[in-house]
Amino acid sequence: MKTLLAPFRTTTGLARWLLVSGLVLVGLFVVLAVFAPWLAPYGFAQNSVDGVKFVKLSPPGPGHPFGTNDLFYDVLSRVIWGAQTALLVVLLSVLLSALIGVPLGLLSGYVGGWTDRVLVLIMDALYAFPSLLLAIVFSFLLKNVLPSGVVAAALSLTVIYIPQYFRVVRNTAVSAREATYVEAARALGAPNRTIMGRYLFSNVIQSVPVIGTLNAADAISTLAALGFLGLGIQPQDAAEWGFDLSRALDDAASGIWWTGLFPGLAIVLLVTGLTLVGEGLNETVNPTLRKRRFATVTLPPRTSPDAKAVVA
């Protein structure tokens, strides 16, 4: 336990502030996502109560604190349910990316040879594509294959981030496979699976949480971009902030500000929170950025030789 907490004890004030601020923002959206059925006044696709439709494009008021949009939906309910959709998609995409990219990077860096060359070629080809363009292509491919918009969006984002985990883990594994403890394990007859799982994995896994938080922030933006282009989750499947922003474009030209302000503000706050968590973790985990606090040493006043002679 002391070893795990050691980096956090030696973090700077700025790193701690970044981490705490990010965790507060992300925690707020986690609460909204988990308790959405109880916090949201209405369902994400509900546009009426007792058979009476909501007023279209109603401004913020007592019945609808954030107003309504052009589809008669309550904007506050869409924002709260959108937090659940965003976090679910991001969690699935980051977990799947790490589960695929980390083992492939570990295998490629340790084994080397033609396996390494083939995997590096594939990952570099994926990494060369712009992330949004790659997500659009896979969203087209998966749109008619998977019935759930959430799963299809998560898989579209997964393809983007696999090469990032692969490249970081592979580079670390290449430098660590020649270490003394790995050579000692080989000399003792340990199989490759044991060396990769027991010795190399603990060294390459340290940077994965930082990459995961930064990828999560980028995934929120990419998911919103897909929804804005109409390629993400449809409003009947789940609430999605990017789709609500696309519907709010015409409203903004008419002076209707509330349909785009609140979904856009939710995107900005969640991306900011995840980015702050990633930067805080980076300064906490990375030993080159971490500063160790030393106790202040106070030396006694220096006495001159003449003063010593007078005292004698």
C-alpha positions as CSV (number, residue, x, y, z in Angstrom):
1,M,0.0,0.0,0.0
2,K,2.8,2.4,0.8
3,T,4.4,1.7,-2.6
4,L,1.1,2.5,-4.4
5,L,0.6,5.7,-2.5
6,A,4.2,6.9,-2.8
7,P,3.7,8.8,-6.1
8,F,0.7,10.7,-4.6
9,R,2.7,11.8,-1.6
10,T,5.4,13.4,-3.7
11,T,3.1,15.2,-6.2
12,T,3.3,18.9,-6.6
13,G,0.5,21.2,-5.6
14,L,-0.4,21.9,-9.2
15,A,-0.7,18.2,-10.1
16,R,-2.8,17.6,-7.0
17,W,-5.1,20.5,-7.9
18,L,-5.5,19.2,-11.5
19,L,-6.3,15.8,-10.3
20,V,-8.8,16.8,-7.7
21,S,-10.5,19.4,-10.0
22,G,-10.8,16.8,-12.8
23,L,-12.2,14.2,-10.4
24,V,-14.8,16.6,-9.1
25,L,-16.0,17.4,-12.6
26,V,-16.0,13.8,-13.7
27,G,-17.7,12.7,-10.5
28,L,-20.5,15.1,-11.1
29,F,-21.2,13.5,-14.5
30,V,-20.9,10.0,-13.0
31,V,-23.6,10.9,-10.5
32,L,-25.8,12.2,-13.3
33,A,-25.2,9.1,-15.3
34,V,-25.8,6.6,-12.5
35,F,-28.9,8.3,-11.1
36,A,-30.3,9.5,-14.4
37,P,-33.6,7.6,-13.9
38,W,-34.2,9.5,-10.7
39,L,-32.6,12.9,-11.5
40,A,-34.1,13.4,-15.0
41,P,-37.6,14.9,-15.0
42,Y,-38.6,12.9,-18.1
43,G,-37.3,10.1,-20.3
44,F,-34.7,10.9,-23.0
45,A,-37.3,10.5,-25.8
46,Q,-40.4,11.6,-23.9
47,N,-42.2,14.6,-25.4
48,S,-45.5,14.5,-23.7
49,V,-47.2,13.9,-20.3
50,D,-50.6,12.3,-20.0
51,G,-51.1,12.6,-23.8
52,V,-50.4,16.3,-23.8
53,K,-47.3,17.3,-25.8
54,F,-44.7,19.6,-24.5
55,V,-44.5,23.1,-26.0
56,K,-42.1,23.2,-28.9
57,L,-39.0,25.3,-28.3
58,S,-40.3,26.5,-25.0
59,P,-37.8,28.8,-23.1
60,P,-36.4,27.8,-19.7
61,G,-39.1,28.0,-17.1
62,P,-40.7,26.3,-14.1
63,G,-41.9,23.2,-16.0
64,H,-38.7,22.9,-18.1
65,P,-35.6,24.5,-16.4
66,F,-33.5,24.1,-19.6
67,G,-36.4,24.6,-22.0
68,T,-37.5,22.2,-24.8
69,N,-36.1,21.6,-28.3
70,D,-37.6,21.3,-31.7
71,L,-38.5,17.7,-31.2
72,F,-40.5,18.6,-28.1
73,Y,-37.9,17.0,-25.8
74,D,-37.0,18.4,-22.4
75,V,-33.5,19.7,-22.7
76,L,-32.6,19.1,-19.1
77,S,-33.6,15.4,-19.4
78,R,-31.6,15.1,-22.6
79,V,-28.5,16.5,-20.9
80,I,-28.8,14.2,-17.9
81,W,-29.5,11.1,-20.0
82,G,-26.7,12.2,-22.4
83,A,-24.2,11.9,-19.5
84,Q,-25.2,8.2,-19.2
85,T,-24.8,7.6,-22.9
86,A,-21.4,9.4,-23.1
87,L,-19.8,7.7,-20.2
88,L,-21.1,4.3,-21.2
89,V,-19.8,4.6,-24.8
90,V,-16.4,6.0,-23.5
91,L,-16.1,3.3,-20.9
92,L,-16.7,0.5,-23.4
93,S,-14.4,2.0,-26.0
94,V,-11.5,2.6,-23.6
95,L,-11.8,-0.8,-22.0
96,L,-12.0,-2.6,-25.4
97,S,-9.1,-0.6,-26.7
98,A,-6.9,-1.4,-23.7
99,L,-7.9,-5.1,-23.7
100,I,-6.8,-5.4,-27.4
101,G,-4.0,-2.9,-27.7
102,V,-2.0,-3.8,-24.5
103,P,-1.7,-7.6,-25.2
104,L,-0.9,-7.0,-28.8
105,G,1.8,-4.4,-27.9
106,L,3.3,-6.7,-25.3
107,L,3.4,-9.6,-27.7
108,S,4.8,-7.5,-30.5
109,G,7.5,-5.9,-28.4
110,Y,8.7,-9.1,-26.7
111,V,8.5,-11.6,-29.6
112,G,9.8,-9.3,-32.3
113,G,10.5,-10.7,-35.8
114,W,7.8,-10.9,-38.4
115,T,5.1,-10.8,-35.8
116,D,6.3,-7.4,-34.7
117,R,6.7,-6.1,-38.3
118,V,3.1,-7.2,-39.3
119,L,1.5,-5.7,-36.2
120,V,3.4,-2.5,-36.5
121,L,2.4,-2.2,-40.2
122,I,-1.3,-2.7,-39.3
123,M,-1.2,-0.3,-36.4
124,D,0.7,2.4,-38.3
125,A,-1.8,2.1,-41.1
126,L,-4.7,2.7,-38.7
127,Y,-2.8,5.5,-36.9
128,A,-2.2,7.3,-40.2
129,F,-5.9,7.9,-40.7
130,P,-7.5,10.9,-39.1
131,S,-9.4,9.7,-36.0
132,L,-12.7,11.3,-37.0
133,L,-12.5,9.9,-40.5
134,L,-11.7,6.4,-39.3
135,A,-14.6,6.6,-36.8
136,I,-17.0,7.7,-39.6
137,V,-15.9,4.8,-41.8
138,F,-16.5,2.2,-39.1
139,S,-19.7,3.8,-38.0
140,F,-20.9,3.3,-41.6
141,L,-19.8,-0.3,-41.6
142,L,-21.4,-1.1,-38.2
143,K,-24.6,0.9,-38.6
144,N,-26.6,-1.9,-40.2
145,V,-24.7,-4.8,-38.5
146,L,-25.3,-4.0,-34.8
147,P,-28.8,-3.1,-33.6
148,S,-27.6,-1.0,-30.6
149,G,-26.4,2.4,-31.3
150,V,-24.3,2.5,-28.1
151,V,-22.4,-0.6,-29.0
152,A,-21.8,0.5,-32.6
153,A,-20.5,3.9,-31.4
154,A,-18.2,2.3,-28.8
155,L,-16.7,-0.1,-31.4
156,S,-16.2,2.8,-33.9
157,L,-14.2,4.6,-31.2
158,T,-12.4,1.4,-30.2
159,V,-10.6,1.1,-33.5
160,I,-9.2,4.6,-33.1
161,Y,-7.5,4.1,-29.8
162,I,-6.1,0.6,-30.2
163,P,-2.9,1.8,-32.0
164,Q,-2.2,4.3,-29.3
165,Y,-2.1,1.6,-26.6
166,F,-0.2,-0.7,-28.9
167,R,2.6,1.8,-29.7
168,V,3.2,2.9,-26.1
169,V,3.2,-0.7,-24.7
170,R,5.3,-2.1,-27.6
171,N,8.0,0.6,-27.2
172,T,8.2,-0.1,-23.4
173,A,8.3,-3.9,-24.0
174,V,11.1,-3.5,-26.5
175,S,13.3,-1.6,-24.0
176,A,12.4,-3.9,-21.1
177,R,12.9,-7.3,-22.8
178,E,16.7,-6.9,-22.6
179,A,16.6,-6.0,-18.9
180,T,18.6,-8.1,-16.4
181,Y,15.6,-9.5,-14.6
182,V,14.1,-10.7,-17.9
183,E,17.4,-12.4,-18.8
184,A,17.4,-14.0,-15.3
185,A,13.9,-15.3,-15.8
186,R,14.9,-16.8,-19.2
187,A,17.9,-18.4,-17.6
188,L,15.7,-20.0,-14.9
189,G,13.6,-21.5,-17.7
190,A,10.5,-19.4,-17.3
191,P,8.2,-19.6,-20.4
192,N,7.5,-16.6,-22.5
193,R,3.9,-16.3,-21.3
194,T,5.1,-16.1,-17.7
195,I,7.8,-13.5,-18.5
196,M,5.3,-11.3,-20.4
197,G,2.5,-11.7,-17.8
198,R,4.5,-11.5,-14.6
199,Y,7.5,-9.3,-15.4
200,L,6.9,-7.1,-18.4
201,F,3.2,-6.4,-17.8
202,S,3.8,-4.6,-14.5
203,N,6.2,-2.2,-16.2
204,V,4.2,-1.4,-19.3
205,I,0.9,-1.0,-17.5
206,Q,1.9,2.1,-15.6
207,S,1.2,4.5,-18.5
208,V,-2.1,2.9,-19.5
209,P,-4.3,4.8,-17.0
210,V,-2.9,8.1,-18.3
211,I,-3.6,7.2,-21.9
212,G,-7.0,5.9,-20.9
213,T,-8.1,9.2,-19.4
214,L,-6.8,11.3,-22.2
215,N,-8.4,9.0,-24.8
216,A,-11.7,9.2,-22.8
217,A,-11.6,13.0,-23.2
218,D,-11.0,12.7,-26.9
219,A,-13.7,10.0,-27.2
220,I,-16.3,12.5,-25.9
221,S,-15.4,14.9,-28.6
222,T,-15.4,12.3,-31.3
223,L,-18.7,10.9,-30.2
224,A,-20.2,14.4,-30.3
225,A,-18.8,14.9,-33.8
226,L,-20.4,11.7,-35.0
227,G,-23.7,12.7,-33.5
228,F,-23.4,16.1,-35.0
229,L,-22.9,14.6,-38.4
230,G,-25.9,12.3,-37.9
231,L,-23.7,9.2,-37.8
232,G,-23.9,8.5,-34.1
233,I,-26.7,7.4,-31.8
234,Q,-30.2,8.2,-32.9
235,P,-32.5,10.1,-30.5
236,Q,-34.9,7.1,-30.2
237,D,-32.0,4.9,-29.0
238,A,-30.4,7.1,-26.4
239,A,-29.8,10.8,-25.6
240,E,-26.6,12.1,-27.3
241,W,-25.2,15.6,-27.0
242,G,-23.8,15.9,-30.5
243,F,-27.1,15.1,-32.1
244,D,-28.8,17.7,-29.9
245,L,-26.2,20.3,-31.0
246,S,-26.8,19.5,-34.7
247,R,-30.6,20.1,-34.2
248,A,-29.8,23.4,-32.4
249,L,-28.0,25.0,-35.4
250,D,-31.2,26.4,-37.0
251,D,-32.4,27.4,-33.6
252,A,-29.3,29.6,-33.0
253,A,-30.0,31.6,-36.1
254,S,-33.5,32.4,-34.7
255,G,-32.1,33.5,-31.3
256,I,-33.1,30.3,-29.5
257,W,-30.0,29.7,-27.4
258,W,-31.0,27.1,-24.8
259,T,-31.2,24.1,-27.1
260,G,-27.5,24.3,-28.0
261,L,-26.0,26.0,-24.9
262,F,-26.6,23.2,-22.3
263,P,-25.5,20.2,-24.4
264,G,-22.5,22.1,-25.6
265,L,-21.6,23.1,-22.0
266,A,-21.9,19.5,-20.9
267,I,-19.5,18.4,-23.5
268,V,-17.0,21.1,-22.6
269,L,-17.2,20.4,-18.9
270,L,-16.8,16.6,-19.2
271,V,-13.9,16.9,-21.7
272,T,-12.2,19.4,-19.4
273,G,-12.7,17.1,-16.4
274,L,-11.2,14.1,-18.1
275,T,-8.3,16.2,-19.5
276,L,-7.5,17.5,-16.0
277,V,-7.6,13.9,-14.6
278,G,-5.2,12.8,-17.3
279,E,-2.8,15.6,-16.8
280,G,-2.9,15.1,-13.0
281,L,-2.2,11.4,-13.3
282,N,0.6,12.1,-15.8
283,E,2.4,14.4,-13.3
284,T,1.7,11.9,-10.5
285,V,2.8,8.7,-12.2
286,N,5.7,10.1,-14.3
287,P,8.8,10.2,-12.2
288,T,10.5,12.8,-14.4
289,L,7.6,15.3,-13.8
290,R,7.2,14.4,-10.1
291,K,9.1,16.5,-7.5
292,R,10.0,15.1,-4.2
293,R,9.4,17.4,-1.2
294,F,12.5,17.8,1.0
295,A,12.5,19.0,4.6
296,T,14.0,22.5,5.0
297,V,17.5,22.4,6.5
298,T,18.5,25.3,8.7
299,L,22.2,25.6,9.3
300,P,23.7,27.4,12.4
301,P,25.3,30.8,11.8
302,R,28.8,30.6,10.6
303,T,31.4,31.8,13.2
304,S,34.6,33.5,12.0
305,P,38.1,32.4,13.2
306,D,38.7,35.8,14.9
307,A,35.6,35.5,17.0
308,K,36.7,32.0,18.1
309,A,40.1,33.5,19.2
310,V,38.4,36.3,21.2
311,V,36.2,33.8,23.0
312,A,39.3,31.7,23.9
